[in-house]
Amino acid sequence: MAVYESTHSLVKHKISLLRDHNISIKAFRELAQEVSTMLTMEATRDLPLENKPLTCWSGDISTPFFAGKQPTLVPILRAGLGMLDGALKIVPCAKISVVGIQRNEETLAAESYYENVVSDVAERTAIIVDPMLATGGTAKSTMDLLKESGCKKILAVFLVAAPEGIAHIEQYHPDVDMYIGAIDSKLNDKGYILPGLGDAGDKIFGTL
């Protein structure tokens, strides 16, 4: 497993803006999408290519295109939807697989309530998008589900992650590469990331 924490100055700047306690819903939504776009660009940089014929203005050439099928983006409900449009700006032809897994706030265990994965996921790279990697339970359950559905290649994109969540994924899914806007210091006793962003889902959907 490789963990890529973005070193891009704009990503760092925008993550700092997302942390502002007084940020508006509109600004949080826009920034989450912008950072999602930038991290998805990083995550897709090594997707396999193959040369295919193309007729351009100067004649027939052989030029690189995606090898095989386009990726499937996998937003984890509900907060992951706030990153979906940003990711689609980079891979606008991607298929969408939706997974509903939420954290039980008492036990911190991941609980599944909805899943709709594309039927040919075995032939696609799956790119999970979710704002927060806290305990890692929700992401781990999503990766379990994708592999059980036949997926062979998984990438994951997070705005912010805690070291505990990274370690959890490394233990159970060492083959999944993660692209992260910022790796924060730790979790508090309630399983929230510090300093973190607060509840990203509430900020995206305005349910504060």
C-alpha atoms as one frame of an Amber mdcrd trajectory, in Angstrom:
protein
   0.000   0.000   0.000   1.174   3.501  -0.805  -0.064   6.583   1.031   0.238
   9.828  -0.908  -0.273  12.983   1.117  -0.561  15.849  -1.337   2.313  18.302
  -1.376   0.510  20.708  -3.700   0.420  24.213  -2.256  -3.167  24.819  -3.404
  -4.382  21.606  -1.770  -2.746  22.617   1.516  -4.241  26.111   1.263  -7.744
  24.827   0.505  -7.651  22.230   3.292  -6.798  25.064   5.692  -9.808  27.015
   4.423 -12.011  23.961   4.998 -10.956  23.896   8.657 -12.360  27.376   9.379
 -14.972  27.082  12.139 -17.046  29.853  10.535 -16.982  28.510   6.973 -20.286
  28.758   5.101 -22.045  25.727   3.638 -21.528  27.133   0.145 -17.788  27.618
   0.657 -17.351  24.172   2.219 -19.130  22.496  -0.686 -17.105  24.370  -3.291
 -13.773  23.743  -1.588 -14.519  20.041  -1.053 -15.181  19.688  -4.779 -12.068
  21.652  -5.733  -9.790  19.530  -3.535 -11.527  16.388  -4.797 -10.688  17.411
  -8.373  -7.033  17.949  -7.524  -6.660  14.705  -5.556  -8.437  12.704  -8.273
  -5.946  14.097 -10.757  -3.146  12.728  -8.559  -4.900   9.381  -8.043  -5.407
   8.752 -11.770  -1.928   9.669 -12.933  -0.796   6.039 -13.295  -3.937   4.430
 -14.722  -2.867   2.063 -17.520  -2.789   3.345 -21.091  -2.600   1.733 -24.497
  -1.963   3.216 -27.915  -4.940   3.299 -30.254  -5.354   4.628 -33.797  -6.669
   8.160 -34.265  -7.086  10.445 -37.247  -6.016  13.972 -36.348  -5.478  17.057
 -38.484  -2.104  15.803 -39.720  -3.250  12.292 -40.554  -3.427   8.881 -38.902
  -1.487   8.408 -35.663  -1.243   5.975 -32.755  -1.774   7.749 -29.429  -2.391
   6.795 -25.753  -5.879   6.303 -24.328  -7.171   4.575 -21.206  -6.587   0.840
 -21.456  -9.818  -1.051 -20.967 -12.869   0.456 -19.300 -13.156   3.787 -17.540
 -12.896   3.790 -13.722 -15.892   3.637 -11.427 -16.148   6.350  -8.804 -17.426
   5.127  -5.441 -18.782   7.872  -3.180 -19.570   6.637   0.323 -22.967   8.020
   1.346 -23.651  10.586   2.332 -20.588  12.808   2.627 -18.821  11.244  -0.367
 -21.449  12.815  -2.638 -19.895  16.168  -1.814 -16.727  15.081  -3.621 -18.347
  13.334  -6.573 -18.767  16.307  -8.924 -15.177  17.346  -8.300 -13.891  13.880
  -9.188 -16.105  13.732 -12.280 -14.362  16.802 -13.665 -11.283  14.621 -14.109
 -13.010  11.387 -15.220 -16.345  12.582 -16.655 -17.061   9.238 -18.340 -16.626
   7.219 -15.137 -19.392   4.898 -14.025 -20.785   5.571 -10.540 -21.041   2.930
  -7.826 -22.796   4.047  -4.636 -22.185   2.568  -1.206 -24.072   3.488   1.949
 -22.037   2.673   5.026 -22.291   4.725   8.193 -20.458   4.721  11.482 -22.401
   3.801  14.606 -21.564   6.750  16.852 -21.756   4.569  19.992 -19.746   1.531
  18.906 -17.805   3.270  16.064 -18.520   0.133  13.982 -19.365   0.476  10.276
 -22.937  -0.443   9.322 -24.056  -0.995   5.711 -27.479   0.241   4.592 -27.184
   0.555   0.782 -25.026  -0.758  -2.035 -25.227  -0.381  -5.810 -21.976  -1.394
  -7.491 -21.638  -1.471 -11.282 -22.008  -5.000 -12.634 -18.654  -5.010 -14.434
 -16.603  -3.676 -11.516 -14.120  -6.523 -12.039 -13.062  -4.800 -15.270 -12.649
  -1.316 -13.779 -10.471   0.531 -11.303 -12.633   1.633  -8.385 -11.868   5.053
  -6.897 -13.432   5.572  -3.467 -14.174   9.198  -2.572 -14.959  10.223   1.003
 -14.005  13.393   2.895 -12.763  11.731   6.088 -10.727   8.636   6.943 -11.128
   8.475  10.731 -11.182   5.024  12.331 -11.066   3.407   8.880 -14.064   1.177
   9.515 -16.286   2.663   6.829 -13.547   2.669   4.193 -12.514  -0.882   5.110
 -16.108  -2.123   4.755 -16.405  -0.402   1.369 -13.202  -2.060   0.193 -14.496
  -5.421   1.468 -17.683  -4.942  -0.542 -15.869  -3.948  -3.727 -13.549  -6.954
  -3.564 -16.468  -9.281  -2.836 -18.085  -7.846  -5.987 -15.010  -8.814  -8.015
 -13.036  -5.553  -8.064  -9.308  -6.135  -8.515  -7.943  -2.577  -8.323  -9.000
  -0.004  -5.719  -7.766   3.523  -5.071  -9.079   5.805  -2.337  -9.261   9.603
  -2.112  -9.776  11.431   1.194  -9.649  15.117   2.077  -8.320  14.427   5.581
  -7.132  11.233   7.314  -6.059  10.151  10.784  -3.032   7.877  11.306  -5.305
   5.338  13.014  -7.483   5.029   9.914  -4.480   4.680   7.632  -3.094   1.900
   9.848  -6.473   0.124   9.796  -6.579   0.089   5.989  -2.936  -0.969   5.827
  -3.759  -3.965   8.038  -6.756  -5.214   6.039  -6.201  -3.853   2.520  -2.457
  -3.382   1.968  -2.965  -3.343  -1.810  -5.082  -0.149  -1.816  -3.292   3.129
  -2.551  -4.623   6.229  -0.783  -4.465   9.859  -1.908  -4.993  12.291   0.953
  -5.206  16.047   1.215  -3.826  16.156   4.764  -2.829  13.566   7.353  -3.862
  14.940  10.736  -2.484  14.156  14.183  -4.941  11.716  15.822  -8.504  10.763
  16.766 -10.223  12.024  19.894 -12.059   9.719  22.306 -15.187   9.923  20.141
 -13.365   8.856  16.986 -13.243  12.293  15.370 -10.138  13.530  13.565  -8.056
  16.235  15.228  -7.769  18.956  14.118 -10.010  17.661  11.304 -12.838  19.420
   9.498 -15.719  18.724  11.857 -18.623  16.682  10.487 -18.101  16.951   6.724
 -21.500  15.428   5.935 -23.337  17.991   8.039 -21.361  20.827   6.477 -21.991
  19.606   2.926 -25.715  18.949   3.426 -26.424  21.857   5.772 -27.670  19.663
   8.615 -25.600  21.338  11.326
